[in-house]
Amino acid sequence: MKKKIAIIGAGIAGLTLANLIKKYTDHEFMVYERDDSLSLEEGYGIQLATNSIKILNEINFNKINNEKIFHPKKIDFYDIRNEKICDLNLSKFNSIEARYTTLQRSTLIEFLKEDIYTQHLRFGKKIKEVSELKDKVLIKFDDNTNDLVDFVIAADGIFSNTKSFFEKKKVEPKFKKAIAARVILNSKFDLNIYEENISLMLGSNSHIVIYPINKKKELNMVCIIRCKKYEPNNTKQLIQETVLKQNPKLKNIFDNEIKTWPLYFTPKILPSTNKKVFYIGDAFNGFLPTLAQGAGQSIESAFEIFKLLKHEKLDKKNNYFEVRSKRAKIVKNRSNFNFFAFHFSSSFLQKIRNLLLKFLVKRKFFVKNYLGKVYKN
Ligand SMILES: Cc1cc2nc3c(=O)[nH]c(=O)nc-3n(C[C@H](O)[C@H](O)[C@H](O)COP(=O)(O)OP(=O)(O)OC[C@H]3O[C@@H](n4cnc5c(N)ncnc54)[C@H](O)[C@@H]3O)c2cc1C
């Protein structure tokens, strides 16, 4: 039976779901975005492993302009002094249809908005009130419009206001006592890295990730630094005291415009208390970026909701929460462990970690279990 769905939030999760519904079902839907436009800020890079590429291909991601994406084949591990530790072959998880992909977030959002922009996206929509009316949910927006729908899919990010509304308590993700600093590089400067791979440099209380985001050889550099407080005006000093102190030769890579943001995570995965309301993407659970799976999990969760909807199982007793939380826990544990292991400050622990890393990346069983389970291989 035809249903009416409100998707709250036009990020990767909400837009992916919208595309799947549009392409494969007759359900009526609208994406409500709080901001006045989509965030298409260039630069911010994103890695998508095969688990999410397979899903995106269902909505023709395989037809995207090839110049705007990249397929790195390996992760090269270095210490912060740029001494190589080992490498991990990523292409072993690839298939002909789905390859590990890196790109700008804006490229992905542009792609996702294409088919739904004119008819299925409304901007400047902030929820003011929600209530249940018979078997439906009435959403009132603060511009005095409203919508009566069968389902609400909250895809409004880690601070999900929608979740706060429906669960009647404020959603409070936790600050990880770390920040991310991002720069777009047009050159690898005098770094001894192979720029077609993903380079991961592990330092004390910090790590750096560099990878190509298109065929123009632009590189995305993200540096994660542990710190007690987020002080955006203090970024240069923090980089100097934490990263450059360990390797002054990295100075050049921080010369371009630096964007920073604090790292948050969801402390506890909780179910929706309303049968008509579902959380996807970061609204379901926000991960640390140390497994590069936030967007991937947003896409997966959208696909899970879509399948339930397509098979008319969303309003019956469904297993969305059980399936999603099981999956999220796998990713969460690995992201948290990476965060811990990437930042050892003791040189003794660093040496042990590097030895273990060298050993483990060559062990098929380990790689298949640690990453294959996430990339679904
Ligand atoms: C440093 C860093 C690096 C990362 N790198 C990667 C990576 O390499 N690979 C990867 O897979 N992931 C990565 N991620 C994570 C990834 O970016 C996120 O997990 C993903 O974008 C979440 O998508 P989302 O759609 O759930 O939420 P969001 O992208 O946050 O989108 C939410 C949308 O909802 C809107 N909104 C908010 N509140 C409301 C409201 N009340 N009403 C209506 N609309 C609202 C917002 O404006 C926004 O458009 C990284 C994250 C960080 C911090």
The ligand as a Tripos MOL2 file, in Angstrom:
@<TRIPOS>MOLECULE
LIG
   53    58     1     0     0
SMALL
NO_CHARGES

@<TRIPOS>ATOM
      1 C1         36.8580   14.1890   10.2510 C.3       1 LIG1
      2 C2         35.7980   13.3450    9.6670 C.ar      1 LIG1
      3 C3         36.1180   12.5730    8.5790 C.ar      1 LIG1
      4 C4         35.1700   11.7090    8.0520 C.ar      1 LIG1
      5 N1         35.5330   10.9280    7.0350 N.ar      1 LIG1
      6 C5         34.6750   10.0020    6.5900 C.ar      1 LIG1
      7 C6         35.0730    9.0900    5.5750 C.ar      1 LIG1
      8 O1         36.1830    9.1450    5.0450 O.2       1 LIG1
      9 N2         34.2050    8.1230    5.1970 N.ar      1 LIG1
     10 C7         32.9500    8.0400    5.7410 C.ar      1 LIG1
     11 O2         32.2010    7.1170    5.3840 O.2       1 LIG1
     12 N3         32.5310    8.9270    6.6810 N.ar      1 LIG1
     13 C8         33.3560    9.8990    7.1150 C.ar      1 LIG1
     14 N4         32.9480   10.7580    8.0860 N.ar      1 LIG1
     15 C9         31.5770   10.6800    8.6340 C.3       1 LIG1
     16 C10        30.4750   11.1610    7.6990 C.3       1 LIG1
     17 O3         30.7810   12.4180    7.1750 O.3       1 LIG1
     18 C11        29.1420   11.2180    8.4580 C.3       1 LIG1
     19 O4         28.9890   10.0490    9.1950 O.3       1 LIG1
     20 C12        27.9720   11.3450    7.4860 C.3       1 LIG1
     21 O5         28.1220   12.4950    6.6960 O.3       1 LIG1
     22 C13        26.6580   11.4010    8.2400 C.3       1 LIG1
     23 O6         25.6020   11.6210    7.3320 O.3       1 LIG1
     24 P1         24.1450   11.9440    7.8220 P.3       1 LIG1
     25 O7         23.3370   12.1330    6.5920 O.co2     1 LIG1
     26 O8         23.6940   10.9580    8.8180 O.co2     1 LIG1
     27 O9         24.2560   13.3040    8.6350 O.3       1 LIG1
     28 P2         24.7390   14.7480    8.1910 P.3       1 LIG1
     29 O10        25.7140   14.6990    7.0960 O.co2     1 LIG1
     30 O11        25.1020   15.4520    9.4460 O.co2     1 LIG1
     31 O12        23.4050   15.4220    7.5810 O.3       1 LIG1
     32 C14        22.3420   15.8380    8.3800 C.3       1 LIG1
     33 C15        21.4860   16.8360    7.5910 C.3       1 LIG1
     34 O13        20.3430   17.1550    8.3820 O.3       1 LIG1
     35 C16        20.1730   18.5620    8.4410 C.3       1 LIG1
     36 N5         19.5180   18.8680    9.7150 N.ar      1 LIG1
     37 C17        20.0680   18.9360   10.9570 C.ar      1 LIG1
     38 N6         19.1230   19.1990   11.8830 N.ar      1 LIG1
     39 C18        17.9500   19.2790   11.2100 C.ar      1 LIG1
     40 C19        16.6010   19.5140   11.6150 C.ar      1 LIG1
     41 N7         16.3030   19.7330   12.8860 N.pl3     1 LIG1
     42 N8         15.6500   19.5220   10.6770 N.ar      1 LIG1
     43 C20        15.9350   19.3000    9.3520 C.ar      1 LIG1
     44 N9         17.1940   19.0790    8.9160 N.ar      1 LIG1
     45 C21        18.1900   19.0560    9.8340 C.ar      1 LIG1
     46 C22        21.5900   19.1190    8.3350 C.3       1 LIG1
     47 O14        21.5860   20.4450    7.8880 O.3       1 LIG1
     48 C23        22.1950   18.1360    7.3090 C.3       1 LIG1
     49 O15        21.9330   18.5460    5.9970 O.3       1 LIG1
     50 C24        33.8540   11.6560    8.6140 C.ar      1 LIG1
     51 C25        33.5100   12.4790    9.6810 C.ar      1 LIG1
     52 C26        34.4710   13.3080   10.2160 C.ar      1 LIG1
     53 C27        34.0970   14.1610   11.3850 C.3       1 LIG1
@<TRIPOS>BOND
     1     1     2 1
     2     2     3 ar
     3     2    52 ar
     4     3     4 ar
     5     4     5 ar
     6     4    50 ar
     7     5     6 ar
     8     6     7 ar
     9     6    13 1
    10     7     8 2
    11     7     9 ar
    12     9    10 ar
    13    10    11 2
    14    10    12 ar
    15    12    13 ar
    16    13    14 ar
    17    14    15 1
    18    14    50 ar
    19    15    16 1
    20    16    17 1
    21    16    18 1
    22    18    19 1
    23    18    20 1
    24    20    21 1
    25    20    22 1
    26    22    23 1
    27    23    24 1
    28    24    25 2
    29    24    26 1
    30    24    27 1
    31    27    28 1
    32    28    29 2
    33    28    30 1
    34    28    31 1
    35    31    32 1
    36    32    33 1
    37    33    34 1
    38    33    48 1
    39    34    35 1
    40    35    36 1
    41    35    46 1
    42    36    37 ar
    43    36    45 ar
    44    37    38 ar
    45    38    39 ar
    46    39    40 ar
    47    39    45 ar
    48    40    41 1
    49    40    42 ar
    50    42    43 ar
    51    43    44 ar
    52    44    45 ar
    53    46    47 1
    54    46    48 1
    55    48    49 1
    56    50    51 ar
    57    51    52 ar
    58    52    53 1
@<TRIPOS>SUBSTRUCTURE
     1 LIG1         1 GROUP 0 **** ****
